[in-house]
Amino acid sequence: MVDEIFTIKKLKEKFPASPLKEETFRGEVNVTVPKEEIFEICKFLSSDPDLQYQFLTDLCGVDHFPKTPRFEVVYLLYSFKNNHRLRLKTRVAEGESVVSVESIWKAANWLEREAYDLFGISFKNHPDMRRILLWEGYEGHPLRKDFPVEGPDFDKPFVPEV
């Protein structure tokens, strides 16, 4: 049976030099990995015959302002073979980027674009890194903690007149 302990053991065997950080919160294990290794770790989790985390359930950003590194990217993975979930995290500073996992899980395409649009977290090697919810001229990223609560100041109507 595959569980968090088995998954972490396999990760430590495959990436012995990687400083994996394990946390348990409300009975669920979170594994934080260095952003420089996120792609290789995700590739391993997806392709390992014992693990087979072949479904990216969700990917989201978290703003930890004023802490550094400011942002966190959270990957929620699922193994159909083992009926098991895994939460994988990586931290990224403002202005830095994370390697895209879109080539591993196609579902990451729009999820990474959403994290870019709402938090400003960019993903290297993404095939279409542009806004997905807001228009291209929109200034700022509305889910950042320093985004003005009342919204940005506009000198024109928020909705264009038709």
Residue, then its C-alpha position, 0 to 999 in steps of 0.5 A: m500500500v502506498d501512503e505518505i511514509f512510502t512516498i517520502k521514503k521513495l523521494k528520499e531514496k531518489f533525491p538523497a541530497s534534497p532538503l525535503k521538509e515534511e509537515t503534518f497538518r490535520g492528519e495530512v502530510n505536506v512535503t516542501v521541496p526546493k524550487e530548483e528540484i520541483f520539476e524533477i521531483c514531479k516527473f519522478l512522482s508521475s513516472d515511478p511505477d510504485l507511485q504513479y501520481q499521474f493526475l494533477t488535481d490542483l495547483c495554486g499560489v499562496d502569498h505569505f507577505p511579508k515573509t520571504p520567500r514571499f510565495e508558495v506554489v502548492y501541487l495537489l497530486y493524485s494516484f489513481k493506481n493507489n487511490h492516494r493524494l499528496r500535497l507538494k509545495t515549493r517556495v519562490a521569492e518575488g521576481e523569481s520563477v518556477v519551472s512549469v510542470e505542464s509537460i508532465w501534466k497538461a492540466a497545469n497549463w491553465l492552473e499555472r496561468e491562473a497563478y501567474d494572473l492572480f499572484g504574479i508567479s511565473f513559470k519557466n518553459h510554460p508554452d503560453m504564459r499570459r493572463i487567463l482571467l484578467w485582460e492583458g492591460y490589467e495592472g497588478h495581481p489581485l490575490r496578493k496581500d498588498f493589492p489594494v482592497e478597493g481595487p486599483d485606481f482607474d481614470k476610466p470606467f471599470v467596464p468599457e461603455v458599449 
